[in-house]
Amino acid sequence: MKFQLAWLSVVLAMFNSLGWSQAEANARRIQASVLGIDGHNDTVQHIIYDKVDIGNRLPTGMIDIPRLHEGGVHAPFFALWVPTYYKGSEAVRRTLDLCDAMQRMFDMHPDQIELATSAKDIERIVGERKIAAVLTIEGGHQIANDLAVLRMYRHMGILSMTLTHFRNTDWGDSSTDKPVHNGLTDFGKEVVREMNRIGMIVDISHVSDKTFYDALKVTNKPVIASHSSCRTLDSAVRNMDDDMLRALARNGGVVGVNFSSAFLSQQDADDLRKKITQENALEPTMTGAALDEYASKQYHEDYAKVHVGHATLEDAAKCVDHIVKVAGMDHVGIGSDFDGIPDVPAGLEDVSKMPDLTAALLRMGYSEEDIQKIMGKNFLRVIREVVGQ
């Protein structure tokens, strides 16, 4: 997908005026022209808890509309994430609150951002130089064991769902909980089949290895790992080992590289493990507004202070490169997890830094065509195959 030539000429003129080197300008030119799909962010949390307007450049957080344009990320997946201690109808209620928070952004800035519910939508909206927002559910507990809820989420324009989050659901094992189901239960397999039927992408980030393989046996459509990285490079259990990468490639799926330093540097992996253990121990008993206030407090304790971890931008590029070597060029993308990670790599502190990742990949020998695939075309293919348009 390409922007209008007039727009690109404006971008190039801006690059020249800023005095960037030819290599820097080339990387920024390419990044400006990509479809710019990021398979996962948690910016809705920033919107709802801090009441921010992402139509403005913000002094906090990692994503807003100005920085999305600056980073060449034109089609981000906004996760509607509800902590796993929300149970049943409370999880559904909170999901709707998050959906409403995004709808308010759409209503406030119709000339800047629009909901995308298909591959065709993404291409059209990006072509109009607006942000094409894709909504996702981050955790199967948010359907409250009810396929009708799943179907209604899809009718609302939500395009994908992560099968589990930090804890097991009643029908599937998580990578960060003690396994109790040996993967997917019969109902869990029914969830996957129903997602296939209604054109909703199955996301296997966060699931246990057995759940991953069970999902691949059941699905008749490509799946995604929206925000996972490489276990060969970092043993974090949410990362994918090489056999999983190869299996995902055979399925036709895509893995989006997670930018959390804990997913890219072994030195930070232990801190992530401790954080997840602490999160899984939380069992609040309140409901409604009191539970939301509790969740807000937990969110600010976890994410108010973001620090630069041991990982670097080059580590993110190496992770992309490893996936390409193991799974192939058609099966890698970006899944930054921005606004949902407390530790970022040096050089990838927020979404505006994405052109620097493109520059790193160019230095490694990747072509402009490769960058176009990594930065959006691979994810777009999966969307088109699952949604049907």
N, C-alpha and C positions, 0 to 999 in steps of 0.2 A: 504494500500500500504506500502511496506517495502523496505528500502534500502538494498543493498548488505551487507551480514554479515561482510565482511572485513571492509567496511566503518564504520559500527556501532562499531566495535572493536577499530578502530582508535579514534572515538568520545569518547568512554568510557575511553580509556587510557588518553586522554586529560583531561577529567573530574578529574580523579584520580590525575594527575600531578598537577592540580590547587588546590588540597586540599579541594574540596567542601565536604560538609556533604553528608551522604548517601541520605537524602531527596532531597537535591539540585541536586545531581548527577542523581537521579531517574527522577526528573522532566525534566532535560535537556536531558536525554536519551529518554524519551517519546516524548518530543518536537522535537528532531532530527528525530524521526521516523514517525511523522505525515505527512499527505499530505501537510498540511500547506497552506490552502486557506484563504486569507484575502479578503473579498468581496469588499473592496473599499480603494483606496488611491489616493492622488492628486500629486504624485511625478512628473508627466509629467510637471506640472507648474514649479517646481524647475528646471527641465531639460531645458525647453525652455526659461525661463526668466533669469536664472542665468548661462546658458550654462555649466552645470556641467556634468560630466561623472560618471554615477552611477556604472560603473565597478570598481571604486575606493572607498575606505572608505572616506567619506566626513566629513569635520569639521562642516558642517551645514546640516540642514534638518533632516528628521527622517528615511529615507529609502535610502539604496544603496545595491548593490549586496552582499558585504561582511557582512553587518548587517542583510540582509535577511537570509543568511545562518546561522548566529549566532543565530538568533531568531527562526529558524525553520519554516520560512514562505517561502515555496517553490513555491507557485502558487498565487501571488498577482494579484488582479484586478486593472489595471491602468486606472484611469478615464481620458477621454478626455473631460475636463470641459471647457466650453466657457461661460463667464459671460452673463447674460440674456440681457444686453444692446447691445450685438451683435445681429443684426436683419437679418433675411432672408439669402441672399447669403453670407453676411459677417460672419454669424454663421457657415455656411458650410465651407467657406474658412478657418476659424480659426480651425475648427475641423480637416481639412486635414493637417494644419500646425502641430498640436499636434500629429497626426498619423505619420507624417514624422519624428518628433523628436524621437518618440519611434523606428521607423524603423532604424534610425541612431544608436541607442543603439544596436539593433539586429545585424546590419552590423558590428559594431565595436567589439562586443563580442559574436560571434556565438558559442563559446565554453562555455559561461556562462549563456546566456539568449536566449530564443526562444519564438516566438509567439505560443500560444496554441489556437486552434479553436474548440476543442471538449474535452469531458471528456477523451477520449482515448489519445489525445495529452497530456493532463495534466499528466496522469499516465506515459506515455512514457518519457516525458521530465524530470519529477521529478526523475524517475528511473535512468536517465542518470546523475543525480546530477547537473542539470542545473535549472535555474529559468524558470518556465512555466508562461509566461506573458499573462494574459487575458486582452483584451481591452474592455472598456465600454464607452458609451456615457452618459454624466451626464446632461441631460436636453432635453426634446422633442422639444424645439425651434431650436435645431441643425439640424432638418430635414427640416426646412423651409416649413412646411405644405405640404410636397411632399413625397408620399410613395416611389417614385423612389429613392430618396435620402436615405431613410431608407433601401431599398433593397441593394443599393450599399454599404452602411456601412457594412451590413451583408456579402456581397461578399468580402469585405476587411478583414474579419476575426473578426469583432467586435461582441461580444457575448451577450451584454445586453444594455438596455437603460433605464435610469430614465425618467419617463414620464414628470415630471416638475422639475424646480429648484426653486430658490427663488421667481420667479414671475409666474403668470399664463401663459400658452401658449394660442394660439388662440383656443385650443380645450380641455383644461383641467385646473382645478383649483389647485393651489399650496397651501401648508399648511401655507405659509408665505406671502400671498397676499390676497386682498379682493376678495371673491368668486364672479365670474360673470357668470359661466356656470352651476352652480349646479352640479358639478362633471365633467364627461366627456361629450362632445358633441357627435353627431353621428359620426363625423370624428374621434374624439378621440377613440371611440369604434372600429372604423375601423382600427386605428393604432394598437390597442391591438390584434385584429384578425389577422392582417398581420404579426405582430411579432410572434404570435403562428405559423402561416403557414410557415414562413421562418426559424423557429428555433432560434429565438432571445428572450432572457429572459426579461420579463417585470419586471422592478424595480420600486417599489412604495415608496421608500424613497423620501421625499420632497413633496409628493402629499397631498392634503386635505383629510380629513376623507371620504367625499362623493366620491371623485375621487377614493380612495382606494376601497370602496365597489362597485363602478361601475366597476372598473377593474376586481374585483373578479367575478362579475356576467357575464362578457363577456368572460374572458379567459377560455380556455380548457386545460391549462398547469399550473404547479406550478409557482408562482411568488416569487420574493425576495424583502426584504427590506434590501438593501445592507449595509446601514450604519445608523441604527436607534437604539434607546434604549427604556427604559420603562417609560411611562408617570406616572405610579403609583409611581415611585421612583423620578421622575424629570418631572415637568410639561411642559418642552419644547415642543412646538406644533409639532415638527418633530418627537418626540417620539411616540410610539404606546401604546394605552391603552389596558387593558386586553381583552376586547371584540375583538379588532383588532388582537391581538396575537392568540386568539382562532380561529378566522376566517381564519387567515393565515395558521394555522395548518390544518384546514379542507381542505384547498386548496392544502396542501402538500408542502407549501413553507417554506422558511427559512429567519430569521431575523439575520443580522450581527450586533453585538453590536458595537456602535460607542464609541470611546475612548475620544472624546471631553469632557473636564471637565464640560462644559455647558450642556451636555446630561446626566451626571452622578451625578451632584451635583446641587441642587436647588439654592445654593448660587451664581452660575455662570450663571444661566439661563437668568437672566435679561440682562447681558452684551451681550449675544448672540442675544437677541431680538433687542437690540439697534443697533447692527452691521448690522443685516438683514434689518432693517428699513432704515439705511443709504445707504446700497447697493442698495435697491430698488428705492431710490430717484435719483440715478445717471442716467443721460440721455445725454451721449456724442453724438455729432453730426458728428464727424469725421469718416473716413473709412480707410481701408488699414493699412499701416504702422503706421500712426498717431494714429489710434484706438488701435493698438497693444501696442504702447508706453504708451498710457493712461492706458491700462489694466495692464501693467507691473508696473507702478507707484502704482496703487491701490493694486496690489498683495503684493508689498513690504511694503506698509503701514499696511496691514492687517497681514502679516505673517513673516516679517523680525525678529520680536522679539516674540519668543514663551515663554510663562511663564507657570509655574506649578500652576494649579488652586486649588480649594478646594477639588476636588475629589482625590481619591487614587486608587491604584491597587485593593484594596479590594472592592471598589465600583464597579469596572468593573466586578469583580467576582460575586458580589451580583446581578448585572444586568443579567449576564448569568444564575445564579441560579433562578432568578424570572421567566425568560422566560421558563426555563425547567419546573418549577412548574405549569405554566399557559398553555403553548403550548405543552410541551413534549420535550423529549431529541432529537427527530429527526428534530427539527425545529429551532435550534439555531446555530449560527456560529459567526465569527468575521468579523467586517467591520470597521477597525480601524479609517479610515479617516485621517491617518497620512499624513503630508505635506499639509493638508487642514484645520487644526485646529490651532488656536493661543494659545489654552490652553490645557495642557495635565495633566493627573493624576500623582500624585507623585508615582513613581515606574514603570510607563509606558511611559517614556519620548520618546522612539523611538522603532523601531521594534526589536532591539536586546534584549529588555526586556521581550519578549513573554514567555520565559521559566519560568519567575517569576509568570506570570498569571497562567500557568499550575500548578506550585507549590501551588498557592493559591487554585485552584480548587481541587487539590488532598487533601489539608488540610480540605476542606469542605466535603470530602467523595466521590468525583467523582473517577471513576475507569479509568484505562488506555483505555478501550474500549470507555467510555464516551468522554474522551479527543480526541480520534481519530475522533469521530463524530463532536464534536464542532470545532475542528481545520481542518476540511476539508471534511470529508465524507458526511456530510449533504448537503453542497453546491454542491459537486460532483454529488450527486444523482439528484439534480434539473437540473444541466447542462446536464446530460445524458438524463433525461426525456424530456427536451425541445429541445435540439440539435439532439438527436436521436442516439448518439454514444459516 
